Amino acid sequence: MIIEIKRFEDMTAQEQREHLLDILVDGNNGNVDLEELRKVFLKRHRTKKTGRDYFTCQELAELVGMSADTVRKMFRNETGILKKTTSARGRKSYTTMRISRKSAKRKFPDLEI
């Protein structure tokens, strides 16, 4: 009998959910520890290290497991943020934010960057 082995990334969302629940429920008498489940999901994002001093909102959001919009709101009035506003004649203006490593560590002290 041949059993097909799938990587976690190749599983459907339902298969991933069942796989994680099997792992967490086995040693816990049928109860799911939500803190342990959160650590399983966020562990992958928090181990990435980069050698840069500034991050975009999207990059930082991926590292901490949040939405980019949430990160923008969190750092809107913080110090250590590079803001660049661009606009063309008669068009909407856009502001690009770059978040310094120091500011990111202040908000997320356990983040490894």
N, C-alpha and C positions, 0 to 999 in steps of 0.2 A: 504494500500500500504506500503510495506517495502522497505526502502532505505538502501542500504548497505553503511556503513561508513568505509573508508579505512584510515589507518594511513599513514602519509606522506612517511615513509620509505617503505611501501608496494606498493606505486604507481609506475607506470612506469615513465620513464624520461619525456615523453610527458605530462602525467597527472600532474606531479609535476610542470612542466613549466606553464601549463594552470592554475593550482591552485594559484601559486605565482603571475601570471599576473592578475588574478581576484582580488586578495587582493590589489595589488598595483594600478591597474587601477581604481577601484571603487571610491576612494576618490580624484582622480586626473584628472577628466574630460577626461579620455582616454589616458593620457600621463603616461609613466613609468619613474619614477625618478631613474636613474641608481645608484646614491649614496645610496638610500634607499634599492634598490635591493641588492647591495653589502653588506650592513649591515645585511640584512636578511640571506644571505648565510654565512657570516663570524661570526655571533653572536654565533652560536652553538660551534664553535671551540675556541673562545676566553674566554669562561667562565670556562674552566677546570683549576682547581688549583691542583698543586702537591706540595709535601713537599721535593722535591729533589733539589740538588744544580747543577747537570749536566744533560743535555738532549742529546739524540742522534739526529742526523739530521732529521731522519724520524719523531720523536716525535715533534720536534719543527716545522717541516713543516706542520704537521697536526694541530697544534695549531694556526698557522698564515695563513693557507690556501694556501700554496705554494707547489712547488715540492721539494723533498728532494735534488735533484741535484742543484736547485737554492740556497737552504740554504747552501749547501756545498761551492758553489762558493762565496757566500756572506761572509762566515766566514773563508775562506781559510787562510788569512794573519792577522787575528785578534788576539788580546791578550786574555788570559783567556780560551783557547781551549786546551783540553787534546787530544793529538794525539798518537795513539798506532799503530806501524807498525809491522805486522806479516808476516812471509814468511817461507816457508819450503825449503829445499835444492832443487835447480833447478826449483822452482815454482814461480808463480807470487806473488808479495808482495801486501798486502792490508793495508790500513791505516784507522783506525777507529777514528772518531772524536766525542768528547764529548764537548758540548757547555755549558759554565757556565751560571748561572742565570743572573749574572751581565752583561756579554757580550750580552745575548739575550735582556735584558732590554735596553741596549745601542742602539741596532739596531731597536728594536720594543718597543718604550716607552709606548704604550697603551696596551701592552700585559699583561694580568693578570696571572702571574705564581707565 
